[in-house]
């Protein structure tokens, strides 16, 4: 084979060797971006909770109860 064929094959090997890493990096970035977006958006979609209703209580010491 000629030198040009070897050069083309070497270039393909280098390009193909990096492709899975680039795809994995891109997929990881996309998944992290989606998780961050979900963490920021989902709490705003949930209905607001009713505020707690407090009731008056009287604290009685245990000695007054005869304990």
C-alpha positions as CSV (number, residue, x, y, z in Angstrom):
1,X,0.0,0.0,0.0
2,X,1.1,3.5,-0.6
3,X,2.1,6.0,2.1
4,X,-1.1,8.0,1.5
5,X,-3.3,4.9,2.4
6,X,-1.3,4.4,5.6
7,X,-1.8,8.1,6.5
8,X,-5.5,7.9,5.9
9,X,-5.8,4.7,8.0
10,X,-3.7,6.3,10.8
11,X,-6.0,9.4,10.8
12,X,-9.1,7.2,11.0
13,X,-7.7,5.2,13.9
14,X,-6.9,8.4,15.9
15,X,-10.3,9.9,15.1
16,X,-12.2,6.7,16.0
17,X,-10.2,6.2,19.2
18,X,-11.5,9.5,20.5
19,X,-15.1,9.2,19.4
20,X,-16.4,6.9,22.3
21,X,-14.8,9.2,24.9
22,X,-16.3,12.2,23.3
23,X,-19.7,10.5,23.2
24,X,-19.5,9.5,26.8
25,X,-18.4,12.9,27.9
26,X,-21.3,14.5,25.9
27,X,-23.8,12.0,27.3
28,X,-22.6,12.7,30.9
29,X,-22.8,16.4,30.4
30,X,-26.3,16.1,29.0
31,X,-27.5,13.9,31.9
32,X,-26.0,16.3,34.5
33,X,-27.7,19.3,32.8
34,X,-31.0,17.5,32.7
35,X,-30.7,16.5,36.4
36,X,-29.9,20.1,37.3
37,X,-32.8,21.5,35.3
38,X,-35.1,18.9,37.0
39,X,-33.9,19.9,40.4
40,X,-34.5,23.6,39.7
41,X,-37.9,23.2,37.9
42,X,-39.7,20.4,39.8
43,X,-40.1,22.2,43.1
44,X,-41.9,25.1,41.4
45,X,-44.4,22.7,39.8
46,X,-45.6,21.3,43.1
47,X,-48.6,23.0,44.8
48,X,-47.9,25.1,47.8
49,X,-48.5,23.5,51.2
50,X,-50.9,25.0,53.7
51,X,-49.2,26.8,56.5
52,X,-49.1,25.0,59.9
53,X,-52.0,26.0,62.2
54,X,-50.7,26.4,65.7
55,X,-53.0,25.8,68.7
56,X,-52.5,27.2,72.2
57,X,-51.3,24.7,74.8
58,X,-50.7,24.9,78.5
59,X,-47.6,23.3,79.9
60,X,-48.3,21.6,83.2
61,X,-45.3,20.4,85.3
62,X,-45.3,16.7,86.0
63,X,-45.4,17.3,89.8
64,X,-48.7,19.1,89.4
65,X,-50.1,16.0,87.7
66,X,-49.0,13.8,90.6
67,X,-46.3,11.9,88.8
